[in-house]
């Protein structure tokens, strides 16, 4: 299928008209299902959780499917989930998910191990001609012509007992994952694109993706490029304090201290509780100890040796005509998109190009996974002058410069 094909035009028959499901309440039943998953070599996985008022996600339900059997696993009734966690880390069992980053994070928190190997149908669908970040319901509709009822999306999954409607809704989230995996795999193999996903899925199984390092949380904040290195040192220590405090109290980070307020604390470097209370948006009562811990973190940041202060990458300002450079980069993207029959917006958005042209390298989606191999590295070479574009026989030709 090419980028111009409509996925809906190639829908296949509903593969889930038959099949059974069980509601698993105990470890014996859980172990029996895990035996089915190991025999199948694949397990479809989804979770329902709540984290609006907590730091840690509260796992409320686990939905799985293997072979022709789907199951609801109730973590409120099963004390020992180890048989299932062992399956998730079993290299001989493929874990199939859709937009599964948060599900994988929960698994990592439960077991201390990253699930591996994995296959994310949302990621794969992008290469099979579907819109970027296509939803599960849309994917199932287009692949199999089946409409999934999403009316229970905002249900309270912590309440018991679950209604039959809730159970059916939850099961639908895994019933079509394995068929979707099989269909997408076939399509990608025909286009010789399946191997493009190797790096993406390997990254999803990297424990480093789910490990929280409090001392690195400051890099997630906005406006940090405006701070001095000393202020960055303070921001690093106060952000680490907030992270640990949020973990300890199991509260969302923003409930302890908001992002903008945290940056302002680093900018002002208050030395007293009175100075701390003068900062807009800061509520000493939300700090748990009246602010003494935050002040101590400020003091620690102020005492960091000059040589040990953190740095952040500053965006280079050597590109004067940023709009012109982005247009040139866009031409290269169109060339590569045409060569690989990929829709241009799926390969690179204008925002992606602007950020890359401005010097972003570590967080650019163009420098990760299959996008990097197709166009990302070439875009960097183009910006750095190692590639050039010219017109030959009415077509744009990409070639290396003498500088390379």
Order of alpha helices (4+ residues) and beta strands (2+ residues): beta-alpha-beta-beta-beta-alpha-beta-alpha-beta-alpha-alpha-alpha-alpha-alpha-alpha-alpha-alpha-alpha-alpha-alpha-alpha-alpha-alpha-beta-beta
